[in-house]
């Protein structure tokens, strides 16, 4: 089965059905490399509006493929309208489908062992040990089965942190054609943790990772933080907690608060995110962030969160990532999340007013048409329904 992570969507604090995540076969790169450089045009000058003093030194780079001028036009228009104070520049992305990306900078393969403890690897199994279905995909009824879960019902976001401390949930399957009934038990699919499943990274994933690596190189040269944006960043969206539409004014206010309240030695602040963080940790037992109760209304420490649609990165954070990015050995959001989970990166998430401890996906930005218009095939399946089997790595031959 394919690797999985919980789905994420703004506008609701409820958990959503997790989707499988696929992988892809990649050809070995040629010896020569052709790394695209950032666009040389200077930052877009603010077209109006006073620049908040806390953000005067903040420069943004927007990752965009040269072959997607439509996405650049959309995001540039939005940023100029909603954030007229922001200096931003187009940053030409590394196109993994067209260029050679050095293997010493971005690996060809990745293994699920590092993120298995944080992803949704829970499956229903028959009494003989064979697997029926991923918990996140199990329907109450389909053409073959009727499924009844005993008790309250398993919620990944609510129950995963304490899963191994309780008796496993059970359920009953009825085969519709014969009326036969079977008992199934929920279990963690341990093979994804040890030894882990190896997937080939898709061309899009490698290009995305390489683009962010180049951005870290840029951020490492700046003494002040850098704002990294992907070209599907969305400022106008339905906020969590029925707070209405997000807009540039609210975004700016919340960003200022997050930066002001973050520790001076922060490495990364995610502006849009899904996953495990302060108020909703997976493995961590205590919050050592030093944030006050009021501070935690604006940001929380990140344990393991996905998405790289928008984040503020410090010079120190960029240097830390570059030190370990030789190569980037997972999709880039997994890679950054892993560093934070191991205490190697001091990462935080920015909160919107409606984000609560139970909120799985939140922040002050969203992603525009995330499922409908993506240039990146997800080797773990993702939320676009890509086929992880496409990216399954061939088993390595045994040494004799």
N, C-alpha and C positions, 0 to 999 in steps of 0.2 A: 504494500500500500504506500501511497505517497505521504510525504511529510505534511504537517498541517500547522496552521496558526489561526487563532480566532479571528473572525471577520471584524472589521471596524467601520463604524459609520457615525458621523456627527449627527447631532440632533436627538440622540437618545442615550440614556445611561444604561439601558438594558443590554445584556449580552446578546449577540447575534450568532446565527449558525456558522460554525467554522467550516471552511472549505479546504479541500485537499490542495497540496502544493506540488507541482510537477518539476521535471528536470530536462536538460537537453544535451545531445551529443555535440561536441565541438571539434573542429579540425585543429590540428596542431598549428600554431602560428608559424609563419615563415620567419627566417632568421632576421630580416630587416624589420625595423619598427618605424612607424609613422605616427608620432604623437602630435595631435592637434594642439595648438596653443590658444590661450584665451584671446578673445577679440581684442584688438588694440585700441578701439574707440574708447574715449574717456567716459567716465560715469555720466549718466543722464543727470543734468542739473535740475534741482528742484524747480518746479514750475509755479510754485506759490505756496503759501502757508508757512508759518513759523516753525523752524526746526527745534524740537525740544532739546534743551541743553544737554540732557543725558544721552542724546542720540546724535549729536553733532559729528562725532568722529566715526559713526557707524557707516560702513560702505557695504552695499549688497552686490552679489554676483548671482545672476540668474542662469542656471544650466539649461541650455537649449540646443537641440540638434540643428545643424545647418540646414538639413532637409525638411525642417518643420518651421518655416517662417510663420505659418498660421498660428502656431502656439505662442511664438514670440510676440506676434502682434497682439494677441489677446492679453497676455500677461503684462506687457508693457503699457497697454491702454489702462488696465485695471490699476496698476501701481501708480501711474501718473495721476489718475483720478482720485484714488482712495488715500494714497500716501504721497502727497505732493512734496513733502519735505525730504523724501528718501533719495539719496544718491545710489543709482543702480546701473549695472552694466551687463550686457549680454556676455555669457561665458560659453563659448562653443564646446559642446559636449564631445567626448570621445565616442565615435560611432563604432560600437563593437561588431556590427555586421559588415563593416566596410574596411576597417583598419586592423593592423596587427597591434595587439596590446601585449607588452612584455610579461612573460610568466613570472618574472621576479617581482613584478609590481601587482599583478592580479592573477591569482591561481586559476587553473582550468576547472578544478574540481573543488567540491566542499563536502563536508561530512556533517550529518545532523547531530552528532554527539554533543556539540557545544550548546546548541539551543534547545535540545530535547526537553530539558527540565522546565523550560518556559513556554513551550508550544503545546498544542492540544493533541497529544498522542494517546488518547483514551479510546478504547475499543470494547465492543461487546463480544464475548466469546461463549461458545457452547461448553457444556460440561466436559466434553472430550478434549477441550483446549483449542479447537479450531475457531477461527475468527468469523463472526457474522458481519459486523459493520462498525465503522467509526461511530462513536457516540454522537458526534456533531451532525452526522448525516442520517441518523436513524429516524425513519418516519413512524408515525403511529400506525400507518397502514400503507401498503403498496400493492402491486398486483399479486404478490406471492404471500406476504405476511401481514398479520396483525400483531402489533407490539404494544405491550403494557408494561410500563416501568413501575416498579414497586416503590412505595414511599413518596417522598416529596419530589423526586426526580432530580437527576444530576445536572448541575450548572457548573460548567468549567470555571468560570470566573469566580464564582462563590466557593466552590468545593475543592478545586485543585490544590490550593495551599495546604489543606489538611487531609487530603485523600488517603494517605498512608497511615493516618492515625485512627481510622474508623474501619468498620467492616465494609467491604465493597458493595455498592448497590447491585441489586438484581432485578431481573425483569422476566416476562413471559412472552414467548413467541408462539403464535398459532399459525400453522401452515394452512392457508385458506382452502387448498385443494382437497386436503385429507382430514382437517380438523386436529391433526397431531399437535401436541403442545411440548415446548422445550423451554428449559430454564437457561437463561444467559446471565453472565456475570460481567460487570465492568472491570477492566484492568488497564494498567498502564502498559503500553507496548514497549517493553524494555529494550528491544533490539535497536530502537532509534537512539538510545542513550549509549548502549554498549553492545556491539562495537560501533553502532551508528550506521546509517545508510549513506552511501557516497553518491552524489549527484554531480553531473557536469553543469557548470554555470552556463546559462544562455548567453548569446552574444550581447543581448541588451543588458543583462546583469553585469557582465564584465565591463561593458562600456560605461554603465552607470557608476560602478565602483571606481573605475579609472578616472572618471570626471571628478568625483569627490576627492580622490587622492590628489589630483592636480589642484583642486581648490584648497586642500590642506596645505599644499606647498605655498600657495599664494598667501593664505592666512598666517602662515608661519613667518612671513616677512613683515607683517604689520604689528605694531606695538599695541594697537587697540583692536577690539573684537570685530569680526566679520560676520555679516548676515548672508547665509547660503540659502538660496531659493531654487526650487525646481520649477519648470515652466508651467506646471499644472497647479501651482499654489492658488488658493481661492480665498479671497477676503470677504466676499459677500455670501454668507451661508446661514442656515438656521442654527442658532446657538442652542446648546444644551440647556435644559431647565426652562424651556419656554421663555427665553429672554429676548426673543425677536431675532432680527437679522444682525449679523456681525457687519461692521463697517470700519472704514479707516480710522475714524475718530476713536472708537472703542479699542480697536487693535493697538493704536499708538499708546493710549493710556495704559492698557494692560502690559504692553511691552516695556514701557518705562518703569512700571512698578516691579516687573519681574527682574529687570536688570539691576535696579536699585537695591532690591532685597536679596539678590543672589550673593553668596560669599565672594569676596574679591578674588579668590583663587579658583572660581568655577572654570570648567573646561568647555562644556556644551550646555545650551539651553534649547530644548526642543520646543518649537512654537506650535507644532501639530504632532500628535502622537497617539499610539494605542499600546496598551500593555501594562506591565507591572511597575508601580512607582509608589511613593509615599502615600499612606492611606490605604494602599492595596498592594502590599508586597507579596511575592510568591515564596521566596526562600528566606529573605532577610527577616530577622525577628525584631530589630529595633531601628529607629531612625536616628542616625548620627549626624544629620545635616546641620544641626545647630540653629535651624530656622525657628522663629517664634510662631505662635499660633496665628498671628495676623499675617506673617510672611507666608505661611502655608495656604493662605487664601489666594495667593498669586503664583506660587511655584512650589513644587515638591521634588524631592530627590528621586532620580530615575534609577530603578533596579535593572529592568530589561524592557525597553520599549522599541516598537517598530516605527518605520517611515522616516524618510530624510527629506520630506517636502519643504521644510523650513527649519533652520536652526541657527542660533548664534554660537560662534566658536571663538574662543580666545586664542591668542598666540601660543600659550602654553599647551592648550588642548590640541591644537594642530600639530605641534611638535611631538606630543605624546603619541598621537595616532600614526604619524610618519615613522616613528621609531619601531612600531610593531607591524606596520603595513608592508612587510617584505617577505611574502606578498600579503595582500588582502585575501584571506582564505575562506570567505563566506560572502554571500550577497551583502552589500555594504551596510544596510540597516542592521542585519544580524551581527556584522562585525563590530559596529560601534556599540550595539547593545551588549555584546559579550564583554567588551572592555569595561563597560560600566558595572556589569554584574560581578566582575572579578575585582572591583575596587581600583582598577587601573585608570579609569577616566571618571572625573567628578562631573556627572551629568545631572541635569534637572529638566523638569517639564514645566512649561508655563500653563497656568490654569485660567480658564474663563470663569466668569461669575457663577455660571450654572454647573460647573464641573464639581462633582462630589466624590467621596471615597469609592462609591460604587460605579463611577463612570469608567468605562473601559477605553473609550476613544474621546479625546478632548483637545483642548488648546484654543489658540486664537487664530488659527488658519484651518482650512480644510483642503481637499484635493478636488480639482475640477474634473468631472466626468471620469473618475478613477477607473471604473470598470469598463467604460465604453470606448476610451481612446488612450490606449497605453502603447508605448513603443518598446516595452520590455516584457518578454515572455518570462514567466516565473517558473524557475526550475523546481519549485516545491508545490506548484499548483496555483498558489496565490488565491486571490479572490476573483480573478477573471476567468477561472475555469480552465486554465492551461493544464496540459496532461503531464504529470510528473514522470510517467513512464518514458516519455520522449527523451528525458534527460538522465535516465538511470545509467550510471557508469557501469561499464563492463567489469566483472570481477577480475581482479589482478591474478595473473598466473602464479601458482605456488612455486617457490624456489626448490630446485632439486640438488 
